Amino acid sequence: MSGQSETAGDTDVAAALSGVARLLETARDVTLFAHVHPDADALGSALALATVLRRRGTTVRVSFGTPDEPPPSLRVLDGQEFVVSADEVPAAVPLLVVLDTGSLQRLGKLADRVEGAIAAGGEVVVIDHHVANTRFGTRHVIDDRAEATALLVLRLMDEMGATVDLEPARCLYAGLVTDTRSFRNAGPGAHRVAARLIEAGVEPESVTRCLMDTHPFGWLEMLASVLGKAQLESSAARGLGFVHATVGLAESDGLRGEELDSVIDVVRTTAEAEVAAVLKEMTPGHWSVSLRADSRVDVGWVAAECGGGGHRLASGFTADDSAADILAALRAALSRAPLLD
């Protein structure tokens, strides 16, 4: 942080990074987890770290609870050879690194591996940038000021003296560009990191095309149906406006989860609404809800009220209920939500 005095938070993160770096430098076997339905920040961070560890002779494996393999858009990332299914992860591993995961529940069926590692005397390192992280490991590198977990992983690599060349750089860039919404939410430091990764050989167009700009034709059909039924409630969210859309099972049939996840980025562009929500029916009666705010409402608090979590301006939760009841709960939570400065 050039030109600024170091805060206690900076010191804590730096000390935690240093300790984890020393731990990884002597590790011979490291397992890395991303959260269920991994995004580019979670999986990209895991694959980048796995790549530099493997070069040091460390045995590495990368996994996540659901689905059984990476989504197609993330298969372009380097390090796919390190990915194993959840069933292939040993019950107790000596060193586990969990990335971009705010709670144990977000690991799905791999949550018991955390408990197994700790019970066997192993270390569980949690690296994350979510403000509501529950600190379920034995060591924690948590910085909610970081725009992406990838930024913390890059700092860790630097602490280890690792070479950040094209392969890990592509993985880190994927996490950074997606979690900052193509750098819309990026500060000066994140832009400097992006320049560094591009100088390492990353071609932004080739990375972002697969991650953000490629959809099957069925996505357009689904989008037309869903947006045609979207609703704007101007008086909701403490009078700041609330827009929401619902993706039912019939509309999502044949589409990948990442196609459904992208709907929120369209709905959130509504000028008259501070808060946007998309309800996605994953199985009959089971919904995944994505929340976004423009700048004033703490939707991380709203998600926590509904059993989930996330960032102040981007969060989510799951619910087993009717869409009408979920929306009613959202309206109630939004009426009490804290406003941001």
C-alpha positions, 0 to 999 in steps of 0.5 A, spaced: 500 500 500 504 505 497 504 512 500 499 509 506 501 507 513 500 499 514 493 498 518 492 492 523 488 488 518 494 489 513 499 486 518 494 480 520 494 478 513 501 479 511 503 475 517 498 470 515 500 469 508 508 469 511 506 463 515 502 459 510 507 460 505 512 457 510 507 451 511 507 450 503 514 450 502 515 444 506 509 440 504 509 434 500 502 433 499 497 438 498 489 438 497 486 444 494 478 445 495 474 450 491 466 451 493 461 447 490 459 449 483 466 453 482 467 459 479 473 462 476 475 465 482 475 459 486 477 454 481 482 458 478 485 460 485 486 453 486 489 451 479 494 456 480 496 454 486 496 447 485 501 449 478 506 452 482 506 447 488 507 441 483 513 444 480 516 444 487 515 437 487 509 437 491 503 432 490 497 436 489 490 434 488 484 439 486 477 438 488 470 440 489 463 437 492 459 438 486 459 437 480 463 431 478 467 435 473 469 443 472 464 446 468 465 447 460 467 454 461 473 453 466 476 447 462 480 452 458 484 453 465 491 450 465 492 445 471 486 440 469 490 434 470 490 436 478 482 435 478 480 429 481 472 427 483 470 428 490 470 421 491 477 420 490 479 425 495 482 421 501 478 421 508 484 425 512 489 429 508 495 432 511 494 439 508 488 442 506 487 449 502 480 451 501 479 457 497 474 462 496 469 458 500 466 462 506 463 456 510 464 449 511 457 448 508 459 451 501 464 445 500 458 440 500 460 433 500 467 435 501 465 438 508 467 432 512 474 432 509 476 438 513 473 435 519 477 429 517 484 433 516 483 436 523 481 430 527 488 427 524 492 432 526 493 436 519 492 443 517 486 446 514 488 453 511 482 457 508 484 463 503 478 467 502 475 474 501 468 474 503 467 478 509 462 473 512 467 467 512 466 463 518 473 461 519 472 453 519 480 452 518 486 451 523 489 457 519 486 463 515 488 468 510 482 472 510 481 479 507 474 482 505 478 488 501 481 484 496 476 484 490 478 476 488 481 470 492 486 470 486 489 476 489 491 473 495 493 467 492 498 471 488 501 474 494 502 468 497 505 465 491 510 471 491 511 470 499 513 463 496 518 466 491 514 462 486 515 464 478 508 466 476 508 465 468 503 464 463 500 458 466 498 460 473 497 467 470 491 465 466 488 462 472 489 468 476 486 473 471 480 468 470 478 469 477 480 477 477 476 479 471 470 475 473 470 477 480 471 484 478 465 484 473 471 485 468 474 490 472 468 495 474 469 493 481 477 493 481 481 498 485 488 501 482 492 495 485 487 490 482 488 493 475 496 493 476 495 486 478 492 485 471 497 488 467 502 484 471 498 478 469 498 480 461 505 482 461 506 474 463 503 472 457 495 472 458 491 474 452 485 477 455 480 476 449 482 469 449 480 468 457 474 472 457 471 469 451 470 462 454 468 465 461 463 470 459 462 471 452 460 464 449 453 461 450 448 456 447 442 459 443 438 456 448 440 461 453 437 466 448 431 463 448 431 462 456 433 469 457 427 472 453 422 468 457 425 469 463 426 477 462 419 477 459 416 476 466 421 480 470 418 484 475 420 491 478 418 493 485 419 501 485 418 502 493 421 495 495 428 495 498 427 501 502 424 505 497 430 504 492 427 499 488 427 491 487 427 488 480 427 480 480 426 474 475 425 467 476 428 461 472 424 455 473 426 448 471 422 448 464 426 454 462 433 452 464 432 445 461 438 443 457 442 449 460 448 449 464 449 452 471 453 457 468 448 460 463 443 460 469 448 464 473 449 469 468 442 472 468 443 476 474 448 480 470 442 482 465 437 483 470 442 488 475 442 493 469 435 495 471 436 503 472 430 503 477 432 498 481 438 498 487 437 491 488 436 485 483 435 478 485 434 472 480 431 465 483 433 459 479 430 452 481 435 447 481 430 441 483 423 441 484 422 446 490 429 447 491 432 454 489 438 458 488 438 465 489 443 470 487 443 478 489 446 484 487 446 491 489 448 497 485 451 501 491 447 502 497 444 496 500 448 491 504 445 484 500 450 480 504 446 482 510 440 480 506 443 473 504 445 472 511 438 473 514 435 468 509 441 463 510 446 465 506 452 470 505 457 473 501 459 480 499 456 487 501 454 488 493 454 481 491 451 475 495 446 469 495 443 463 498 439 457 497 432 455 499 426 450 499 420 453 499 415 456 493 418 462 489 412 467 492 415 465 499 422 466 497 420 473 494 416 475 501 422 473 505 427 477 501 422 483 501 422 483 508 429 483 509 430 488 504 426 493 508 431 492 514 437 492 510 443 496 512 445 502 507 452 503 505 456 509 506 
